[in-house]
Amino acid sequence: MRVATRTPVHARFDCGTRVVQHLRAAEDYLGAPWFDNVLYTPSGDDTRLCAGEVRAIVRRPKGDAVILVPMDAVPSEPLCLFVERGCVHLKWRIAGNATDLTLRPAPVGRVRRLAFAGPNFADLAARHGVDARAPTMESSLQERVDMQFFLNVFFPWDV
């Protein structure tokens, strides 16, 4: 299987703007992993938009595909200051009785655009204290599943 660390996509924004963006999925980029978050259409239905993190880019004769970890929306926290700006809280998807996070293939053409999902440090601090670090890919499955994220409402591409 041929894999790549980046590939271009033709990003589409809600306002109708289209630009070329580069998806990245690299275990080691300048000493650290770089896995982009994206908004994508899971079944080609443009009315349904999902969030996920690209873990691999696969080169195929019929067109590149991404292997991603889908993220599910969870209820917003009470009194969250960002709710009025459309803050979406996310968690990794894990299938029932699975031993790791769920992976999903999707053609690169279904990726709508890059997104920025940041760790929910308030939730992490409430569970593990203010000095806690966000779980890494080597952390236990339970730590990764418990971690919450949110789409960054101040990221210019997400407004």
C-alpha positions in Angstrom: 0.0 0.0 0.0 1.4 3.4 -0.9 0.9 6.1 1.7 1.6 9.9 1.6 2.1 12.4 4.3 0.1 15.1 2.5 -2.2 15.7 -0.4 -4.1 18.7 -1.7 -7.9 19.0 -1.4 -10.2 21.5 -3.0 -11.7 23.0 0.2 -15.3 24.3 0.0 -16.6 26.8 2.6 -20.2 27.6 3.6 -19.9 31.0 1.9 -19.1 29.4 -1.4 -15.4 30.1 -1.4 -13.1 27.4 -2.8 -9.4 27.2 -2.1 -6.7 24.5 -2.3 -5.6 23.2 1.2 -3.1 20.5 2.0 -4.1 17.6 4.3 -1.4 16.2 6.4 -1.1 12.8 8.1 2.4 12.1 9.4 3.6 10.1 12.4 6.7 12.2 12.5 6.9 15.7 11.1 9.8 17.7 12.5 9.9 15.5 15.6 6.1 15.5 16.3 3.0 13.9 14.8 0.8 16.0 12.5 -2.7 14.7 11.9 -5.1 17.2 10.4 -8.7 17.5 11.5 -11.2 17.8 8.7 -14.9 18.2 8.0 -16.1 15.6 5.5 -19.2 14.1 4.1 -19.3 10.4 5.2 -21.4 9.0 2.3 -21.2 11.7 -0.3 -24.3 13.4 1.0 -23.3 17.1 1.1 -26.1 17.9 3.6 -24.4 15.8 6.3 -21.1 17.1 7.6 -18.9 15.2 10.1 -15.6 15.9 11.9 -12.7 13.5 12.0 -8.9 13.3 12.2 -6.9 12.1 9.2 -4.5 9.3 10.3 -3.3 8.1 6.9 -3.5 9.1 3.3 -3.6 6.2 0.9 -2.6 6.5 -2.8 -4.9 4.4 -5.0 -5.2 4.1 -8.8 -8.9 5.4 -8.6 -7.9 8.4 -6.4 -6.5 9.0 -3.0 -8.4 8.1 0.1 -8.0 9.1 3.8 -8.2 6.9 6.8 -9.7 8.9 9.6 -11.0 8.6 13.1 -14.5 10.0 13.2 -15.5 12.3 16.0 -19.0 12.5 17.5 -20.7 15.6 18.9 -21.4 15.5 22.6 -23.7 17.9 24.5 -22.1 21.3 25.3 -21.1 22.0 28.8 -23.5 24.2 30.8 -22.5 27.9 30.8 -20.0 27.3 28.0 -19.1 30.8 26.7 -18.6 29.6 23.2 -22.1 28.0 22.7 -23.5 31.2 21.2 -20.7 31.1 18.6 -21.6 27.6 17.5 -19.1 25.7 19.7 -19.3 22.0 19.0 -17.9 19.6 21.6 -16.5 16.4 20.2 -15.2 12.9 21.3 -13.5 10.2 19.4 -15.9 7.5 18.1 -15.4 4.0 19.3 -17.5 1.1 18.1 -19.2 -1.2 20.6 -16.8 -3.9 22.0 -13.9 -2.4 20.1 -10.4 -2.5 21.4 -9.4 0.9 19.8 -10.7 4.0 18.2 -12.9 3.5 15.1 -11.2 4.0 11.7 -13.1 5.0 8.6 -12.0 5.2 5.0 -13.2 8.1 2.8 -12.2 9.3 -0.7 -10.3 12.5 -0.5 -13.0 14.1 -2.6 -15.4 13.8 0.4 -13.2 16.0 2.5 -14.9 19.4 2.6 -12.1 21.4 4.3 -9.6 21.5 7.2 -11.0 22.1 10.7 -9.2 23.0 13.9 -10.3 20.9 16.9 -8.6 21.8 20.2 -8.5 19.8 23.4 -11.1 20.7 26.1 -8.6 21.5 28.8 -11.4 22.5 31.3 -12.8 18.9 31.1 -9.3 17.4 31.3 -8.4 19.5 34.3 -11.6 18.6 36.1 -10.8 14.9 35.6 -7.0 14.9 36.2 -6.0 18.3 37.7 -4.7 21.5 36.1 -1.2 20.0 35.3 -2.7 17.2 33.2 -1.6 16.8 29.6 -3.8 15.8 26.8 -3.6 12.0 26.0 -1.3 11.0 23.2 -1.7 8.1 20.7 0.3 5.9 23.2 -2.1 6.7 26.1 -4.6 4.1 27.2 -7.8 3.6 25.2 -9.9 4.9 28.1 -7.9 8.1 28.3 -8.2 8.7 24.6 -12.0 7.9 24.6 -12.6 10.2 27.7 -10.8 13.2 26.1 -13.1 15.9 24.7 -12.3 18.4 22.0 -14.1 21.4 20.5 -14.1 23.0 17.1 -12.2 26.2 17.6 -14.8 28.9 17.1 -12.0 31.5 16.6 -10.3 29.6 13.8 -11.0 31.8 10.7 -12.0 28.8 8.5 -14.7 27.7 11.0 -16.6 31.0 11.2 
